[in-house]
Amino acid sequence: MTMAGALLTPFMANAAKAEYKWKMVTTWPKNFPGLGTGANELAKLINDMSDGRIEVKVYGAKELVGALEVFDAVSRGTAELGHSAAYYWKGKVPAGQFFTSVPFGLTAQEMNGWIFTGGGLELWHEVYEPFGIVPMPGGNTGVQMGGWFNKRIDSLADVKGLKMRIPGLGGEVLKRAGGTPVLLPGSEIFPALQSGTIDATEWVGPYNDLAFGLNKAAKYYYYPGWHEPGSSMEILINKKALEGLPENLQSIVLNATKIANADMLADFTTRNHAALGQLMSKGDIELLPFPKDVLAELKVLSEQVVEEEAQKDEMSKKVYASYKAYRDQVIKWHDISEKAYLNARSPE
């Protein structure tokens, strides 16, 4: 995959010998489209922008540490960098999940606004400070799909007893609706769905779902992704390793993440529509919207769950207060800008 960010980097013909050799561990399978290749692209950006002074080697899930061990690996210095998503550490850092996605919350564009100019990044750094980690956004998938199901969802009653792979706050909402959330890394989703260990799964969207062949394990493909309207990936940087770099190289690492963050959203935006066409051409698949009353009920449950989760500890309360204040402001603007335009472009 060639991303736009690569155009901004210098030629490497006269690159210096690496002075710093870093490892990046990821939650994704090696070279997995969008997510894994996004990690590769960040490594290349850092290598190129530093003129070879920093050499980053990328490890896919299970190559150096397990998919869900990335946070701990970066915290203890086993790796200098990690590429993952903050809601995977819900049990360890509850406040972190608000930096990935909130059900019926901020879109990708809005998440970037909150993180970079609305106080979100400063709070994110504060949350991870005790663990010796400096977090940065590392990409966004945009609005995700609702997921793959082995039965139709015609009412909220159809969710009761459903075993579904769904992490983070969305999983807590599913539990409130009577389902059973299951946390699985990406590489384990297909066999679990195919074998019936789970009844449904969300992953990302057509681009990634096609790569995993999820259409071969379930028939009903639902939208929209109410649970993840703008999922921000994260770059985890070991604080001691970062501070051990000269200031100019520190700046390169941090700014490379900003390029990678923008590039990933562009990549998903471009590739999802083509991948959806490929999925629908493969035969017995039904692309369905969640019924409006189901979405309305899920929204009510989401508001209850998110408010309760935010009150469980002081840092979660502080982060969510900032998130909510930004959301309430940006909704007013987007109702008369983005939403109004999209409605005008595609009138019902």
C-alpha positions as CSV (number, residue, x, y, z in Angstrom):
1,M,0.0,0.0,0.0
2,T,1.3,3.4,-0.9
3,M,0.0,6.2,1.2
4,A,0.0,10.0,0.6
5,G,2.4,10.5,3.6
6,A,5.2,8.7,1.8
7,L,5.3,11.6,-0.7
8,L,6.4,13.9,2.1
9,T,9.5,12.0,3.1
10,P,13.1,12.5,1.8
11,F,15.1,10.2,-0.4
12,M,17.1,7.6,1.4
13,A,20.1,7.4,-1.0
14,N,22.5,8.9,1.6
15,A,20.8,7.7,4.7
16,A,22.9,7.7,7.9
17,K,23.5,4.4,9.7
18,A,20.8,3.8,12.3
19,E,21.7,5.3,15.7
20,Y,18.4,4.1,17.3
21,K,16.9,0.7,16.6
22,W,13.3,0.5,17.7
23,K,10.8,-2.3,17.8
24,M,7.1,-1.8,17.1
25,V,4.6,-4.4,18.3
26,T,1.1,-4.5,17.0
27,T,-2.3,-6.0,17.7
28,W,-2.8,-6.8,14.1
29,P,-1.7,-9.7,11.9
30,K,1.5,-8.9,10.0
31,N,0.8,-6.8,7.0
32,F,-2.9,-6.9,7.5
33,P,-4.7,-4.4,5.2
34,G,-5.3,-1.0,6.6
35,L,-4.2,-1.7,10.2
36,G,-1.1,-3.7,9.8
37,T,0.0,-1.8,6.7
38,G,-0.7,1.4,8.6
39,A,1.9,0.3,11.2
40,N,4.3,-0.5,8.4
41,E,3.8,2.9,6.9
42,L,4.4,4.6,10.2
43,A,7.7,2.7,10.6
44,K,8.7,3.8,7.1
45,L,7.8,7.4,7.8
46,I,10.0,7.5,10.9
47,N,12.9,5.7,9.1
48,D,12.7,8.1,6.1
49,M,12.0,11.4,8.0
50,S,14.9,10.7,10.3
51,D,17.2,10.0,7.3
52,G,17.8,6.5,8.7
53,R,18.9,7.6,12.1
54,I,15.9,5.7,13.6
55,E,15.3,2.2,12.3
56,V,11.9,0.8,13.3
57,K,11.2,-3.0,12.9
58,V,7.5,-4.0,12.9
59,Y,6.3,-7.1,14.6
60,G,2.8,-8.4,13.9
61,A,0.6,-10.0,16.6
62,K,2.3,-13.0,18.3
63,E,5.6,-12.4,16.6
64,L,7.1,-10.8,19.7
65,V,4.1,-10.5,22.0
66,G,0.5,-11.4,21.9
67,A,-2.1,-9.2,20.2
68,L,-3.5,-8.0,23.5
69,E,-0.1,-7.6,25.2
70,V,1.0,-4.6,23.3
71,F,0.3,-2.0,26.0
72,D,2.3,-3.9,28.6
73,A,5.2,-4.5,26.2
74,V,5.6,-0.8,25.5
75,S,5.1,0.1,29.2
76,R,7.9,-2.1,30.3
77,G,10.2,-1.3,27.4
78,T,10.1,-4.6,25.6
79,A,9.2,-2.5,22.5
80,E,9.6,1.2,22.0
81,L,6.4,1.5,19.9
82,G,3.0,-0.1,19.8
83,H,0.2,0.1,17.3
84,S,-3.2,-0.8,18.7
85,A,-6.5,0.6,20.0
86,A,-7.1,2.0,23.5
87,Y,-10.3,0.1,24.2
88,Y,-8.4,-3.2,24.4
89,W,-7.0,-2.0,27.8
90,K,-10.4,-1.3,29.3
91,G,-9.6,-3.6,32.3
92,K,-6.2,-1.9,32.9
93,V,-7.0,1.7,31.9
94,P,-10.8,2.3,31.9
95,A,-10.5,5.9,30.8
96,G,-8.5,4.9,27.8
97,Q,-11.6,3.4,26.0
98,F,-13.0,6.9,25.4
99,F,-10.0,7.6,23.0
100,T,-11.0,4.8,20.6
101,S,-14.8,5.2,20.1
102,V,-18.0,5.9,22.0
103,P,-21.3,4.4,20.8
104,F,-23.3,7.1,19.0
105,G,-20.4,9.4,19.6
106,L,-17.9,11.3,17.6
107,T,-17.1,10.6,14.0
108,A,-13.5,10.4,12.7
109,Q,-13.4,14.1,11.8
110,E,-14.8,15.0,15.2
111,M,-12.4,12.7,17.0
112,N,-9.5,14.4,15.4
113,G,-10.9,17.7,16.4
114,W,-11.4,16.8,20.0
115,I,-8.0,15.1,20.3
116,F,-5.8,17.7,18.6
117,T,-7.6,21.0,19.3
118,G,-10.2,20.2,22.0
119,G,-8.0,19.0,24.9
120,G,-8.3,15.3,24.2
121,L,-4.6,14.6,23.6
122,E,-3.5,16.3,26.8
123,L,-6.0,14.1,28.8
124,W,-4.8,11.0,26.9
125,H,-1.2,11.7,27.9
126,E,-2.3,12.2,31.5
127,V,-4.2,8.9,31.5
128,Y,-1.1,7.0,30.2
129,E,1.5,8.9,32.2
130,P,1.6,6.4,35.2
131,F,2.5,3.6,32.7
132,G,5.4,5.4,31.1
133,I,3.6,5.7,27.8
134,V,3.1,8.6,25.4
135,P,0.0,8.0,23.3
136,M,-0.7,9.5,19.9
137,P,-3.5,8.9,17.4
138,G,-2.4,6.6,14.7
139,G,-5.3,6.4,12.2
140,N,-9.0,6.1,12.0
141,T,-11.3,3.7,10.3
142,G,-14.3,6.1,9.9
143,V,-17.8,4.8,10.6
144,Q,-17.6,1.1,10.9
145,M,-20.1,-1.6,9.8
146,G,-22.6,-3.0,12.3
147,G,-21.2,-6.5,11.9
148,W,-21.8,-10.0,10.6
149,F,-24.6,-12.1,12.1
150,N,-25.8,-15.6,11.6
151,K,-29.4,-14.6,12.1
152,R,-31.5,-11.5,11.3
153,I,-31.9,-8.7,13.8
154,D,-35.5,-7.6,13.5
155,S,-35.9,-6.4,17.1
156,L,-33.8,-5.9,20.3
157,A,-35.2,-9.3,21.4
158,D,-33.0,-10.9,18.8
159,V,-29.9,-9.6,20.6
160,K,-30.7,-11.5,23.8
161,G,-28.4,-14.5,24.3
162,L,-26.3,-13.4,21.3
163,K,-22.6,-14.2,21.7
164,M,-20.8,-11.4,19.7
165,R,-17.2,-10.4,19.3
166,I,-17.4,-6.7,20.3
167,P,-14.9,-4.8,22.5
168,G,-15.0,-1.6,24.5
169,L,-18.1,0.4,25.4
170,G,-20.1,-1.2,22.5
171,G,-19.6,-4.6,24.3
172,E,-21.0,-3.1,27.5
173,V,-24.1,-1.9,25.6
174,L,-24.6,-5.4,24.0
175,K,-24.4,-6.9,27.5
176,R,-27.1,-4.4,28.7
177,A,-29.2,-5.5,25.8
178,G,-29.0,-9.1,26.9
179,G,-26.1,-10.3,24.7
180,T,-22.7,-11.7,25.6
181,P,-19.7,-9.6,24.5
182,V,-16.6,-11.6,23.6
183,L,-13.1,-10.1,23.3
184,L,-11.0,-11.7,20.5
185,P,-8.0,-10.4,18.5
186,G,-8.6,-10.2,14.8
187,S,-6.8,-13.4,13.9
188,E,-9.2,-15.5,16.0
189,I,-12.5,-14.0,14.7
190,F,-13.1,-16.1,11.6
191,P,-12.6,-19.6,13.2
192,A,-14.8,-18.5,16.2
193,L,-17.6,-17.3,13.9
194,Q,-17.3,-20.3,11.5
195,S,-17.4,-22.8,14.4
196,G,-20.3,-21.2,16.2
197,T,-18.2,-20.2,19.2
198,I,-19.7,-16.8,18.6
199,D,-22.9,-15.9,16.8
200,A,-21.9,-12.6,15.4
201,T,-18.9,-10.3,15.1
202,E,-18.0,-6.7,14.4
203,W,-14.6,-6.1,13.0
204,V,-14.1,-2.9,11.0
205,G,-15.7,-2.6,7.6
206,P,-15.6,-4.0,4.0
207,Y,-11.9,-3.5,3.5
208,N,-10.9,-5.5,6.5
209,D,-13.9,-7.9,6.6
210,L,-13.1,-9.0,3.0
211,A,-9.5,-9.6,4.0
212,F,-10.6,-12.0,6.8
213,G,-13.2,-13.6,4.6
214,L,-16.0,-13.0,7.1
215,N,-18.6,-13.3,4.4
216,K,-17.8,-17.1,4.3
217,A,-18.8,-17.5,8.0
218,A,-22.0,-15.4,8.2
219,K,-24.8,-14.2,5.9
220,Y,-26.2,-11.0,7.3
221,Y,-24.1,-7.9,7.1
222,Y,-25.6,-5.0,9.1
223,Y,-25.0,-1.3,9.1
224,P,-24.3,1.3,10.5
225,G,-21.6,0.8,13.1
226,W,-23.5,2.5,15.9
227,H,-20.9,1.2,18.4
228,E,-17.8,2.6,16.6
229,P,-18.7,5.8,14.6
230,G,-15.1,6.9,14.3
231,S,-12.6,4.5,15.8
232,S,-9.2,6.1,16.5
233,M,-6.2,3.8,16.5
234,E,-3.3,4.6,18.9
235,I,0.4,4.7,18.7
236,L,2.0,3.8,22.1
237,I,5.5,5.3,22.6
238,N,7.7,4.3,25.5
239,K,8.3,7.6,27.3
240,K,11.9,6.8,28.3
241,A,12.8,5.8,24.7
242,L,11.2,9.0,23.3
243,E,12.9,11.3,25.8
244,G,16.2,9.5,25.0
245,L,16.1,10.9,21.5
246,P,17.5,14.3,20.5
247,E,14.7,16.9,20.3
248,N,14.6,16.9,16.5
249,L,14.1,13.2,16.4
250,Q,11.4,13.4,19.1
251,S,9.6,15.8,16.8
252,I,10.0,13.5,13.8
253,V,8.4,10.6,15.7
254,L,5.5,12.6,17.0
255,N,4.9,14.3,13.6
256,A,5.2,11.0,11.7
257,T,2.2,9.7,13.8
258,K,0.1,12.7,12.6
259,I,0.8,11.8,8.9
260,A,0.0,8.2,9.6
261,N,-3.2,9.2,11.3
262,A,-4.4,11.1,8.3
263,D,-3.2,8.5,5.8
264,M,-5.1,5.7,7.4
265,L,-8.5,7.4,7.2
266,A,-7.9,8.3,3.6
267,D,-7.0,4.6,2.9
268,F,-10.1,3.3,4.5
269,T,-12.3,5.9,2.8
270,T,-11.0,4.9,-0.6
271,R,-10.9,1.1,-0.2
272,N,-14.1,0.4,1.7
273,H,-16.5,1.1,-1.2
274,A,-14.6,-1.1,-3.6
275,A,-14.4,-3.9,-1.0
276,L,-18.1,-3.7,-0.4
277,G,-18.7,-4.3,-4.1
278,Q,-16.5,-7.3,-4.0
279,L,-18.2,-8.7,-1.0
280,M,-21.7,-8.3,-2.5
281,S,-20.6,-10.0,-5.7
282,K,-19.6,-13.2,-3.8
283,G,-23.1,-14.5,-3.5
284,D,-25.4,-15.3,-0.6
285,I,-25.0,-12.2,1.5
286,E,-27.7,-9.8,2.7
287,L,-26.7,-6.2,3.3
288,L,-29.2,-4.8,5.8
289,P,-29.7,-1.7,7.9
290,F,-30.5,-2.1,11.6
291,P,-34.2,-1.4,12.1
292,K,-34.8,2.1,13.2
293,D,-36.4,1.0,16.5
294,V,-33.5,-1.2,17.3
295,L,-31.1,1.7,16.8
296,A,-33.3,3.9,18.9
297,E,-33.2,1.4,21.7
298,L,-29.5,0.9,21.4
299,K,-29.0,4.6,21.6
300,V,-30.9,4.8,24.9
301,L,-28.9,1.9,26.3
302,S,-25.7,3.5,25.1
303,E,-26.4,6.7,26.9
304,Q,-27.0,4.8,30.1
305,V,-23.9,2.6,29.8
306,V,-21.5,5.4,28.8
307,E,-22.7,7.7,31.7
308,E,-22.3,4.8,34.2
309,E,-18.8,3.8,32.9
310,A,-17.7,7.4,33.1
311,Q,-18.6,7.6,36.8
312,K,-16.5,4.5,37.8
313,D,-13.3,6.4,38.4
314,E,-12.2,10.0,38.6
315,M,-10.0,9.9,35.4
316,S,-12.9,8.4,33.3
317,K,-15.2,11.1,34.7
318,K,-12.7,13.8,33.7
319,V,-12.1,12.4,30.2
320,Y,-15.7,11.9,29.5
321,A,-16.6,15.4,30.7
322,S,-14.3,16.8,28.1
323,Y,-15.5,14.4,25.4
324,K,-19.1,15.1,26.1
325,A,-18.6,18.9,26.1
326,Y,-16.9,18.8,22.8
327,R,-19.5,16.4,21.3
328,D,-22.4,18.7,22.4
329,Q,-20.7,21.7,20.7
330,V,-19.7,20.0,17.5
331,I,-23.1,18.4,17.0
332,K,-24.7,21.9,16.8
333,W,-22.3,22.9,14.1
334,H,-22.4,19.6,12.1
335,D,-26.2,19.6,12.1
336,I,-26.1,22.7,9.9
337,S,-23.0,21.7,8.0
338,E,-22.0,18.1,7.5
339,K,-25.4,16.5,8.3
340,A,-27.4,19.1,6.3
341,Y,-25.2,18.7,3.3
342,L,-25.3,14.9,3.3
343,N,-29.1,15.0,3.6
344,A,-29.2,17.4,0.7
345,R,-26.9,15.3,-1.4
346,S,-28.9,12.1,-0.7
347,P,-32.5,13.1,-0.1
348,E,-34.8,10.3,1.0
